[in-house]
């Protein structure tokens, strides 16, 4: 019997960002529900298999492979379902990645329509030349593909909105007589890093709105019947408003990679280049801000030591008196005599000004103010880091100075920094340098700078510690690598993750370079890395400026874009499936 009406639907699934398997399950639930309702056509949002805000995770093979697997599973599960289904996914064709809409029916792909990426999206997606299965053409920067099914034409628009658009005017311009229009937007489970999504769905017929819904933290399905004879064409539009900045230039990779320590260059010349990049970048910022002084909190640890050395070098470039560098030690509850002595000796040998401000009494007063019992816990530790940052910031205001950050790339990756504490500064010279490289740079400086060689050796021989817990017998009680794991291994994981290697490849390389660690233990350590890395993105999203000195950086301003709400579960599951 000839159909007189077409039952059409728009669906917004409850998204799990960067987790295609969970999204596959949710999408199949909606498809099965639509099948029970005898729906003929259903559309899902752009990139609905993983989320539109995955940013640089689109460059990660693990995510792309997971998306492909989930699409294949959806095809298998819908072989007996006679619904024309439109799903958004990243899709690899001829070795190139596209932002695609797949038209599926009865377990087969009828058509693939590839979006022409906006300028910012070209970081991840290729510009399509032609639709692989059907012809496609461009109108007003919108890629339109034509899908034919049951003698009906469906025009597919992947058309991003911006907040400045007048939504009603946009719809009215696209609506013409004798046509139906289905629109669907990404839902509120997308990342909240830069933009908010509302999951708006609309169905229009002959210029009239006949159904609409907005999805807040739940799956939605709107559906209506349209008159086939009256509506000669159906337009389908997938929309999003995500905007992510891309870098304006690529900094040359000056390194030959090693094995266990892939971030470390192979010669002293490149180590010198890194020190110069740090110092010149800081000198430029000091010139621009026109401040009189630089303020550096020093602890006697490797990070603050390298930051102070870079600051001294910057002042020398500018021919400024290094006495205008104010190094501040702030002993607290866990500070040992050894680290405090190393910090003071370093400042003295570098001929910078030194000031000591104990935070013990101010922290006790703070604990009293907030009714804290004074026993070690997370607040006990973080309050000290925040008090130190407050001191540095206030002194910078008093002295017309700039607070120089000390936290390195490894801590930034692992989230091992107190939010609004040592996480914050006015310019961070170490932000692009992982811990293994910081240590190597100090070894190099120790060889060439005789005046600070001895104190640098003492600092390098001291266990890495935030010294936030009370010590016993004036010995370091708290060792960072006992909490986050070996920096050598974590930097290895970080490098290869940023190279977009799969978990399987990372484990293979790790087993070659760390044969003393079992495969089972390596898998667990990599899983811990993933958890910390993904959970810490919200800290990186608001990180301060700092120089990019390697081929990689975790700066959110173009070097590494990732949503703060992405889940690590896809990568964890990939590890679990390794035999």
C-alpha positions in Angstrom: 0.0 0.0 0.0 1.3 3.4 -0.9 2.2 5.6 2.1 0.2 8.8 2.6 2.0 10.0 5.7 5.6 9.8 6.8 6.3 9.4 10.6 9.4 11.6 11.3 11.4 12.1 14.5 14.3 14.0 16.1 16.2 12.5 18.9 18.7 13.8 21.5 20.3 10.9 23.3 21.7 11.2 26.8 25.4 11.6 25.9 28.4 10.3 27.6 31.1 12.5 26.3 34.0 10.7 24.5 32.4 7.3 25.3 31.0 5.8 22.0 30.0 2.5 23.6 27.7 4.1 26.2 26.3 6.4 23.4 25.7 3.4 21.2 23.6 1.8 23.9 21.6 5.0 24.4 21.1 5.4 20.7 19.9 1.9 20.2 17.4 2.3 23.1 15.9 5.3 21.2 15.9 3.5 17.9 14.1 0.5 19.4 11.6 2.9 21.0 11.1 4.6 17.6 10.6 1.2 16.0 7.7 0.4 18.4 6.2 3.8 17.5 6.4 2.9 13.8 8.6 5.8 13.0 9.9 6.0 9.4 12.8 8.5 9.9 14.9 9.5 12.9 17.8 11.9 13.1 20.4 12.3 15.9 22.6 15.3 16.5 25.9 16.0 14.8 28.7 13.8 16.1 26.2 12.2 18.4 28.2 8.9 18.7 30.9 10.7 20.8 29.9 14.4 21.2 30.8 17.5 19.2 33.0 19.0 21.9 35.7 16.2 21.9 38.2 18.7 20.4 41.7 17.3 20.2 40.4 13.9 21.2 39.2 13.6 17.6 42.9 13.2 16.7 43.2 10.2 19.1 42.9 6.8 17.3 41.3 5.2 20.4 38.3 7.4 20.2 38.0 7.1 16.4 38.2 3.3 16.5 35.7 3.2 19.3 33.3 5.3 17.2 33.7 3.0 14.2 33.1 -0.1 16.4 29.9 1.5 17.8 28.6 2.4 14.4 29.2 -1.2 13.2 27.4 -2.5 16.3 24.4 -0.2 15.5 24.4 -1.6 12.0 24.3 -5.2 13.3 21.5 -4.4 15.8 19.3 -2.6 13.2 19.3 -5.1 10.4 15.6 -5.9 11.0 14.6 -2.3 11.6 13.1 -0.6 8.6 13.8 3.0 9.8 16.0 5.5 7.9 18.4 6.6 10.6 20.8 9.6 10.5 23.7 9.5 13.0 26.6 11.9 13.3 30.1 10.5 13.7 33.8 11.1 13.0 34.4 8.8 10.0 37.6 7.8 8.2 37.5 7.6 4.4 40.6 6.9 2.4 42.8 7.6 5.4 41.2 11.0 6.1 38.9 12.0 9.0 35.6 13.7 8.3 32.7 15.1 10.3 30.1 12.8 8.8 26.4 12.1 8.9 25.6 8.5 8.1 22.3 7.5 6.6 21.5 3.9 7.8 18.7 1.5 7.1 18.2 -2.2 7.7 21.8 -2.5 8.9 23.4 -0.9 5.8 24.9 2.5 5.1 22.9 4.2 2.4 24.9 7.5 2.3 27.7 9.4 3.9 27.5 13.2 4.0 30.6 15.0 5.1 30.5 18.5 6.6 32.7 21.3 5.3 34.5 22.2 8.5 34.5 25.7 9.9 38.0 27.3 10.2 38.4 26.1 13.8 37.2 22.6 12.9 39.9 22.1 10.2 42.2 21.3 13.1 40.5 17.9 13.2 38.4 17.3 10.1 39.2 17.3 6.3 37.4 19.3 3.7 35.3 16.9 1.6 35.4 16.9 -2.1 32.4 14.8 -2.9 30.0 12.5 -1.1 31.1 8.9 -1.5 27.7 7.3 -2.0 25.6 10.2 -3.4 26.2 13.5 -4.9 26.6 16.5 -2.6 27.0 20.2 -3.1 27.7 23.4 -1.1 25.3 26.2 -0.4 26.2 29.1 1.8 29.0 27.3 3.6 26.6 24.4 4.4 27.3 21.0 3.0 24.1 19.5 1.6 23.8 15.9 0.7 20.8 14.3 -1.0 19.6 10.9 0.3 17.0 9.0 -1.7 14.7 6.5 0.0 11.3 5.2 -1.1 11.3 7.7 -4.0 11.7 10.6 -1.6 14.5 13.1 -1.4 16.1 14.1 1.9 18.4 17.2 1.9 20.9 16.9 4.7 22.3 20.2 6.1 25.1 20.2 8.6 24.7 23.8 9.5 26.3 25.4 12.7 24.6 28.1 14.6 26.2 30.9 16.4 24.8 32.8 19.4 24.5 35.9 17.3 22.1 34.2 14.9 18.4 35.1 15.0 17.0 31.6 15.4 13.5 32.3 14.1 14.8 34.2 11.1 17.2 31.3 10.3 14.3 28.9 10.4 12.0 31.1 8.4 14.6 31.6 5.7 15.0 27.8 5.3 11.4 27.0 5.3 9.5 27.1 2.0 6.1 26.0 1.0 5.5 22.2 0.4 8.5 21.2 2.6 9.1 19.7 6.0 12.1 20.5 8.1 13.7 18.6 11.0 16.3 20.2 13.2 18.3 18.8 16.1 21.0 20.3 18.3 23.5 18.7 20.6 22.3 18.0 24.2 23.2 19.4 27.6 25.6 16.5 28.3 28.2 18.1 26.0 31.1 19.7 27.6 30.5 23.0 29.4 34.1 24.2 28.8 33.2 27.0 26.5 29.6 26.7 25.4 26.3 25.3 26.7 24.0 23.1 24.6 20.3 22.7 25.0 19.3 19.7 22.9 16.8 21.7 20.9 14.7 19.7 18.5 12.2 21.2 15.9 9.8 19.8 13.3 8.3 22.2 10.8 5.8 21.6 8.1 4.9 24.1 5.4 6.5 26.9 7.5 4.7 26.0 10.7 6.3 24.7 13.9 4.4 21.4 14.7 6.7 20.0 17.4 9.7 21.2 19.5 11.4 20.2 22.7 14.5 21.1 24.6 16.4 18.3 26.4 18.0 19.0 29.7 20.1 16.1 31.0 17.8 13.4 29.5 17.1 11.7 26.3 14.2 13.1 24.2 12.3 12.0 21.1 9.9 14.2 19.3 7.9 12.8 16.4 5.1 13.8 14.0 3.3 12.6 10.9 3.7 14.7 7.8 1.7 14.5 4.5 4.0 12.9 1.9 2.0 14.2 -1.0 2.0 17.7 0.3 5.7 17.7 1.4 7.7 16.9 -1.7 11.0 17.4 0.1 12.2 16.9 3.7 15.2 19.0 4.9 17.2 17.7 7.8 19.6 20.0 9.7 22.2 19.1 12.3 23.4 22.1 14.3 26.0 22.9 17.0 27.6 26.0 18.4 30.9 24.8 19.6 33.9 27.1 19.0 37.5 26.2 19.9 40.6 28.3 19.1 43.4 26.8 17.0 47.0 27.7 17.0 48.2 30.5 14.6 51.6 28.9 14.1 53.4 25.6 14.6 56.6 25.7 16.6 59.4 23.6 15.0 60.2 20.3 16.7 63.9 20.5 17.6 64.2 17.2 19.2 65.3 13.7 18.4 63.2 11.4 20.6 64.8 8.9 23.0 63.2 5.8 24.4 62.4 5.9 28.2 62.6 9.7 28.2 61.0 10.8 24.9 60.7 14.4 26.0 64.5 14.8 26.6 66.6 16.0 23.6 69.7 14.1 22.6 72.3 16.9 23.1 73.3 19.9 25.3 72.6 22.3 22.4 68.9 21.6 22.5 68.9 21.8 26.3 70.4 25.3 25.9 67.7 26.2 23.4 65.0 25.2 25.9 66.5 27.4 28.6 66.7 30.3 26.1 63.0 29.8 25.0 62.0 30.0 28.7 64.0 33.0 29.4 63.3 35.0 26.2 59.5 34.3 26.6 59.6 35.6 30.2 61.7 38.6 29.2 59.1 39.5 26.5 56.3 39.3 29.1 58.2 41.5 31.6 58.7 44.1 28.8 55.1 44.0 27.9 53.8 44.3 31.5 56.4 46.9 32.3 56.7 45.6 35.9 59.7 46.5 38.1 60.1 43.1 39.8 59.6 39.4 39.4 58.2 37.4 42.4 59.1 33.7 42.6 58.1 31.4 45.4 60.9 28.9 46.1 60.7 25.7 48.0 64.0 24.0 47.4 62.4 21.7 44.9 63.3 21.2 41.2 60.4 23.1 39.7 60.8 26.4 41.6 64.6 26.1 41.1 64.3 26.0 37.3 61.8 28.8 37.4 64.2 31.0 39.4 67.1 30.2 37.0 64.9 31.1 34.0 63.9 34.4 35.7 67.5 35.3 36.4 68.4 34.6 32.8 65.5 36.8 31.6 66.7 39.7 33.8 70.2 39.3 32.3 68.7 39.4 28.8 67.0 42.7 29.7 70.1 44.0 31.5 68.1 44.4 34.7 69.5 44.1 38.2 68.8 40.6 39.6 68.2 42.2 43.0 64.8 43.1 41.5 64.0 39.4 41.6 62.3 38.6 44.9 62.6 35.0 45.9 60.3 34.1 48.7 60.5 31.1 50.9 57.3 30.2 52.8 57.9 27.4 55.3 54.8 25.6 56.5 53.7 22.5 58.3 55.9 20.1 56.5 58.9 22.2 55.5 62.2 20.5 56.3 65.5 22.3 57.3 67.2 20.7 54.3 64.8 22.1 51.6 64.6 25.5 53.2 68.4 25.7 53.4 68.7 24.7 49.7 66.2 27.4 48.7 68.0 30.1 50.6 71.4 29.0 49.3 70.2 29.0 45.7 68.8 32.5 46.0 72.0 33.7 47.6 74.2 32.2 44.9 72.1 33.6 42.1 72.3 37.1 43.8 68.6 37.7 44.0 66.7 39.3 46.9 65.4 36.8 49.5 62.5 37.0 51.9 61.2 34.4 54.3 57.5 34.4 55.4 56.3 31.6 57.6 52.7 30.5 56.9 52.3 28.4 60.0 50.5 31.0 62.2 48.4 32.4 59.4 47.3 28.8 58.5 46.4 28.1 62.1 44.3 31.3 62.2 42.6 30.3 58.9 41.8 26.8 60.3 40.2 28.5 63.3 38.2 30.8 61.0 36.7 27.9 59.0 36.3 25.6 62.0 38.9 23.1 60.7 40.2 20.7 63.3 43.8 21.1 62.2 44.2 17.4 61.3 45.8 16.5 58.0 43.3 16.2 55.2 42.8 17.7 51.7 41.9 21.1 53.1 44.9 21.0 55.4 47.2 20.5 52.4 45.5 22.9 50.0 45.1 25.7 52.4 48.9 26.0 52.6 49.3 26.1 48.8 46.5 28.8 48.6 48.1 30.8 51.4 51.4 30.8 49.6 49.8 32.0 46.3 47.9 34.7 48.1 51.2 36.0 49.6 53.0 36.0 46.3 50.1 37.8 44.5 49.8 40.4 47.2 53.5 41.1 47.4 53.5 41.4 43.6 50.9 44.1 43.8 52.9 45.9 46.5 56.2 45.6 44.6 54.8 46.2 41.1 55.9 42.8 40.2 54.9 39.7 38.2 54.3 36.3 40.0 56.3 33.7 38.1 54.7 30.2 38.0 56.7 27.1 38.8 54.4 24.1 38.1 55.7 21.8 35.3 53.9 20.1 32.5 53.8 16.7 34.4 51.9 18.2 37.3 49.6 20.0 34.9 48.9 16.7 33.1 48.2 14.8 36.3 46.3 17.5 38.0 48.8 17.5 40.9 48.4 21.2 41.8 46.1 23.0 44.1 43.3 24.8 42.3 43.8 28.5 42.8 47.0 27.7 44.7 50.2 26.6 43.0 48.0 26.1 40.0 47.9 29.9 39.6 50.5 32.6 38.7 50.9 35.6 36.3 53.2 33.8 33.9 54.4 30.2 34.1 57.8 29.5 32.6 57.7 25.8 33.4 54.2 25.0 31.9 55.6 23.4 28.8 58.3 21.3 30.5 57.7 17.8 32.0 59.4 16.7 35.1 61.9 14.4 33.5 63.1 17.3 31.3 63.2 19.7 34.3 65.6 17.3 36.1 67.7 17.0 32.9 67.9 20.8 32.5 69.1 21.2 36.1 71.7 18.6 35.6 72.9 20.5 32.5 72.9 23.9 34.4 74.8 22.2 37.2 77.6 21.2 34.8 78.0 24.7 33.3 77.3 27.0 36.3 79.9 26.4 38.9 78.5 28.9 41.4 75.3 26.9 41.9 76.5 23.4 41.0 76.7 22.2 44.6 73.2 23.4 45.6 71.7 22.1 42.4 73.1 18.6 43.2 71.6 18.8 46.7 68.2 19.8 45.2 68.4 17.0 42.6 69.2 14.5 45.4 66.2 15.5 47.4 62.9 13.5 47.0 60.2 15.3 45.1 57.6 16.5 47.7 55.0 19.3 48.3 56.0 19.1 52.0 52.4 19.8 53.1 52.2 17.1 55.8 53.9 17.4 59.2 57.4 15.8 59.1 59.1 13.4 61.5 62.6 14.1 62.7 62.9 16.9 60.1 62.7 14.4 57.3 60.4 14.6 54.3 57.3 12.6 55.1 55.4 13.1 51.8 56.8 11.8 48.5 54.9 12.9 45.4 55.7 9.8 43.3 54.1 7.6 45.9 50.9 9.4 45.2 50.9 10.0 41.4 53.4 7.3 40.4 56.8 7.5 38.7 57.4 10.7 36.8 59.6 8.7 34.4 56.6 6.4 33.5 54.0 9.1 33.6 56.0 11.3 31.2 56.4 8.3 28.9 52.6 7.8 28.9 52.0 11.5 28.4 54.2 11.7 25.4 52.7 8.8 23.6 49.2 9.8 24.5 49.8 13.2 23.0 51.2 11.4 19.9 47.7 9.9 19.7 48.9 6.3 20.1 46.4 3.7 21.1 46.6 2.0 24.6 47.8 -1.2 22.9 50.8 0.6 21.3 51.6 2.5 24.5 51.7 -0.8 26.4 53.9 -2.4 23.8 56.3 0.5 23.9 56.3 0.5 27.7 57.0 -3.2 27.9 60.0 -2.7 25.6 61.4 0.3 27.6 60.3 -0.9 31.1 60.9 -4.6 31.0 61.2 -4.7 34.8 57.4 -3.8 35.1 54.9 -6.5 34.4 52.2 -6.0 31.7 49.5 -6.2 34.3 51.1 -3.4 36.4 51.8 -1.3 33.3 48.1 -1.5 32.4 47.1 -0.4 35.8 49.5 2.5 35.9 48.4 3.6 32.4 44.8 3.5 33.6 45.7 5.6 36.6 47.3 8.1 34.2 44.1 8.3 32.1 42.0 8.9 35.2 44.2 11.7 36.5 44.6 13.2 33.0 41.0 13.3 32.1 39.8 14.4 35.6 42.3 17.3 35.6 41.3 19.0 32.4 39.2 21.6 34.2 42.4 22.9 35.8 44.1 23.1 32.4 41.2 24.9 30.8 42.0 28.0 32.9 45.8 27.7 33.1 47.9 30.8 32.8 50.1 31.8 29.9 53.5 30.1 29.4 55.9 29.3 26.6 55.6 26.3 24.4 59.1 24.8 24.2 58.4 21.3 22.9 56.4 19.9 20.1 53.6 19.4 22.7 52.0 21.7 25.1 48.9 21.4 27.3 47.8 25.0 26.9 44.1 25.2 26.1 44.7 28.2 23.8 45.4 26.1 20.7 48.0 23.5 21.7 45.7 20.9 23.3 42.0 21.4 23.2 39.9 19.0 25.2 36.5 19.2 27.0 36.7 19.4 30.7 33.7 16.9 30.9 35.2 14.1 28.8 35.3 10.6 30.4 38.3 8.4 30.5 36.2 5.2 30.3 36.7 4.6 26.6 40.5 4.5 27.2 40.1 2.4 30.3 38.0 -0.1 28.6 40.5 -0.3 25.7 43.1 -1.3 28.3 40.8 -3.8 30.0 40.3 -5.5 26.6 44.0 -6.0 26.0 45.2 -9.5 26.5 
